[in-house]
Amino acid sequence: MLFDGDVLTIEPEMSLDEIREFEQFVRTRLDYIETIILEEGKPLQSSALISILVSLKRTRPDLKIPFIDNGKTASDAYGILHWMGHD
């Protein structure tokens, strides 16, 4: 994780323990974070990270999470993955 001002950059290759630590870290600082960015070029290891990011977005809709907002991502194993977001 890299916390630069109000932008938090995270690696998508987190283990479940790291995802738990990330959630605890973010929940206590959610008022100070404006954007959460996933590093590109690395594959997602767990859907738990996506679930937490979606939960954070629902908790604070003005939070910018380009990974969620774009509605797609690329994976070497699965190609391009698309999803639909609902309010």
URGI-V124095 format. One record per residue. N is the residue number from 0. RES is the residue in one letter. SS is DSSP state (@ for helix, = for strand, . for the rest). PHI is phi as a letter, one per 30 degrees, with the letter a starting at -180 (* if undefined). NEAR is the number of other ideal C-beta (glycine too) atoms within 12 Angstrom. Layout:
BEGIN
N/RES/SS/PHI/NEAR, N/RES/SS/PHI/NEAR
END
This chain:
BEGIN
0/M/./*/24, 1/L/=/b/14, 2/F/=/c/19, 3/D/=/b/14, 4/G/./i/11, 5/D/./c/18, 6/V/=/c/20, 7/L/=/c/28, 8/T/=/c/23, 9/I/=/b/36, 10/E/./d/24, 11/P/./d/31, 12/E/./c/18, 13/M/./c/28, 14/S/./d/15, 15/L/@/d/17, 16/D/@/d/13, 17/E/@/d/21, 18/I/@/d/28, 19/R/@/d/17, 20/E/@/d/18, 21/F/@/e/34, 22/E/@/d/26, 23/Q/@/d/15, 24/F/@/d/22, 25/V/@/d/30, 26/R/@/e/18, 27/T/@/d/12, 28/R/@/b/20, 29/L/@/e/24, 30/D/@/d/14, 31/Y/@/c/18, 32/I/./c/31, 33/E/./c/20, 34/T/=/b/28, 35/I/=/b/39, 36/I/=/c/27, 37/L/=/c/33, 38/E/./d/21, 39/E/./d/17, 40/G/./i/13, 41/K/./b/19, 42/P/./d/21, 43/L/./d/29, 44/Q/./c/21, 45/S/./b/21, 46/S/@/d/16, 47/A/@/d/21, 48/L/@/d/35, 49/I/@/d/25, 50/S/@/d/18, 51/I/@/d/34, 52/L/@/d/39, 53/V/@/d/24, 54/S/@/d/23, 55/L/@/d/31, 56/K/@/d/27, 57/R/@/d/18, 58/T/@/d/18, 59/R/./b/22, 60/P/./e/16, 61/D/./d/16, 62/L/./d/29, 63/K/=/c/21, 64/I/./b/35, 65/P/@/e/22, 66/F/@/e/32, 67/I/@/d/29, 68/D/@/d/21, 69/N/@/d/20, 70/G/./i/16, 71/K/=/a/17, 72/T/=/a/29, 73/A/=/c/19, 74/S/=/b/17, 75/D/./d/12, 76/A/./d/11, 77/Y/./c/12, 78/G/=/i/11, 79/I/=/c/13, 80/L/=/c/19, 81/H/=/c/13, 82/W/./b/17, 83/M/./c/10, 84/G/./c/18, 85/H/./b/10, 86/D/./d/6
END
